[in-house]
Amino acid sequence: MQLWPGLMVLRSLTFNLSDTRSFYMQSIWPKGHKFAFTVVDDTDWATLENVKPVYDLLAGLGMRTSKTVWLSPGDGSGHNGGETCESPRYLKWLLGLQRTGFEIALHNAAPATSNRETTQWALERFRQLFGGHHILFCNHTGCRENIYWGDARLSGWRRTVYNLATCGKRRDISRGHVAGDPLFWGDLCREHVRYARNFVFDDLNALAICPELPYHDPGRSFVNFWFPSADGGNLKRFLANFTTDKLDRLEAEGGVCIAYVHFAAGFAENGVVNPEFRKRMEHLSTLNGWFATASEVLEHLRGSASIKDRIIAPNRLSQLERKWLLEKLLKGTT
Ligand SMILES: [Zn+2]
């Protein structure tokens, strides 16, 4: 994607943190921990070979994080080499991971587009395999049953700018929230999914950007609660963004980081975890962090608050959208 020519106009729309600091500094983490850190691992390309070494490292460091899965390969059109729950050896490993305290989360029914019936089957299968808890969900780019994805992530003029910048290629690409569409599953999402991932930022401390997290957006009401995350998309991106300085600052701020990663994208090769990534995680484990799963962290932040209690104000949502759009345009990604 080429940078939109009017990008400089957006530079003036910087985010004001001053009104958010007092909120999150009041947050108290369990057991005297100073901050919280977790990971949501997008399952793209993941196989037992390329992600198990990473999970062995995390488990050894006492960290418990969240890993997304596909229930089946679907019609095969989205195949990217990643394994699904239909692989007996992979499923056995996932169940073992869950038993040791990691969270298993959902990344659509399959890497290919699924109709309502298939998504319904996947939700039931997920609950059979991993239990009856409320599900954490992340859209998989490319699936047309995604919920509020593509240009539907944005509102008003932000959506217009995004569609101009992407030449309209992301317009109406997600149908999961469109009632009456064969791909609609919004009602099922509301029933089964508690938390869904939306915006990803460079900043590690999600509370500094979005003290309302997890928040409810009445304009995207089939999702109960949204959460933003920090960009560690592949190994290169993670190493550039998750520096020891920034991790130390996260602790000093008492914040929360929900890293969004693809552990299959270079974090381990030939069974060996990348040494620099290992170093960063070892450093992180020496800090006084609460290293729990994403749902545990989000449940802690939400407490007993209902959807009504967590509605984000329109101006705050607009700030988040502007910030995400600006970072997208600067990076030249979609
Ligand atoms: Zn994905």
Boltz pocket constraint, residues with backbone or C-beta under 6 A from the ligand:
constraints:
  - pocket:
      binder: B
      contacts: [[A, 42], [A, 43], [A, 44], [A, 107], [A, 139], [A, 140], [A, 141]]
      max_distance: 6.0
